[in-house]
Amino acid sequence: MLNFEMARPEPGYHDVVVHGEPNGQFRPGIIGENGEEFPGNYTNAAQIAEAIRNNPDYQGGPVRLVSCHTGRVDEGVDAAPAAQQVADILGVPVMAPTEPVGVSLRGGPERALTVFNGGTWKVFGPEGGG
C-alpha cells in the first residue's frame, strides 16, 4: 500500500501496483471485511491486463508494473516474464523490475521507487499481442 500511496509517477506510464512473488508471478493480496490482510491466489498476466483495460483511469499507452520480480523469470522456467506477457496482451510497452521494488520509508509523497538487490527496471515491447 505504501508503494501505491507514495510512489512518484513515471511520466508517460500508467502505474499498476500488484504484489509480485520471487518466482515472477502475480499474487494480489486480499483485505478482508475486517481490514486484515491475507494472501490471495496466484493470478496471471491476462487477468492483470483485463484489470488494466477495465480501469477507467487507463487511457491506453505504456504501463509500469510496480510489482516485484515481474521483469524476470527463474532460470529453467519455460515462460516469458509476466511483464512481457502483459505487454503482448495489451500491445503496449510495459516497464517492470527484476527484483523487489519499493519506496523509501522516509520522505513525503511522490517518493522515487527503488529496485533492490541489484535489480533493474526493464522495458518489454509487445511481440504481436494487442
N, C-alpha and C positions, 0 to 999 in steps of 0.2 A: 504494500500500500504506500510505503514511503516513496518508492520509485514513481508510482502513479501520481502522487500528490506533488512531488518536488522536482522531478526531472525537467531539465531545461529542454525545450523543444529543439529539434533539429530542423532548420529551415528546409522547406521543400518535402518534408516527410510527415506522414501520419503515424503517430506513435500508437503501438499496440503493446499493452503490458499484460503478460501472462506468464505464469511460472513455467520454467523450463528445467527439466531434470538433467543430471550429468550425462545420461545416455543420449541427450539431444532431442528427446521427445517433450511434447507439451503435457503439463498436468496442472490444469487450473485448480486453485484452491476453492473451497466452498465455505461460506459463512452461514451457519445455521440461524434459525429464528432467534435463538438466544444470544447471538453475536459471537459465538465461539467458532474458531476455525477448525476444520478438519480436512484432510487431503481428499481431493477429488480423484476421479478415474482419469487414465490417460485419454487424451483426445488426439485427433490427427489434423494434419495440415488443411484438409478440405473443410473441416468444421471451423477451424480458425479463419480461413478465407471467407467462409459464409458469414461468420460473425462480423468480419471487417466490412464486407459488402452491405450487410444489414445495418451498420452503424450510420445513423443519419448525419454524423459529423464527417464521415469519409466521403470525399468528393472525387475519388479516383486518384491515381498517381502513386508515387513511391511510398513504401511503408518501412518504418523502423520497428523491428521486434525488440522490445525491452524485455527479453526473455532469455534467461541464462542458457548457454550451451547450444542454442538453436542454429548457430552458424557452422556446426561441425557434426560429424558422426564418429562413433568409436571405430577404431581400426578393426577391420574384418567384417564390418556391417555392410551388407549389400543394399544400401539405400542412400538416396540423396539427403543432404541436410534438410531439416524441417524448413529452414528459410528458403531453400531452393524450391521445395515443393510449393510453398505459399506463392513464391514469385511466378512459378509456372501456372498455377491455378488462376491467379489474379491477372497475369500478363503484365506485371509491373516490377521494377526493381525493388528488392527487399534487402534492407541492412539488418544484420544480426551479429551478436557477439559469439565468439568461440569458447568463452569461459563465463564464469559468473559475472553479472553486471549489477551495478547499483550506484546509489548516490551516497555522498559522504553524510555521516550523521551530524556533521556541523554545517552551519550556514543557513541561509534563508531560502526562500523559494527560488525555483529555476536553477537548481544545482546541476553541475556537469555530471554526466554519467561516466563511470569508470568501469573498464573491463579488467577484472582481477586475474591473478595467476599468470601474468604474461600474455594474456589473450588479446585479441584484436577485434575490431569491427570488420566484417566482410560484407560486400555488396554482391547480391546474386541477381543476375539478369534473368528474365523469363526465357525459357528454352522451348517455346512452342505452345505454352498454355495460354489461357485467356478467355 
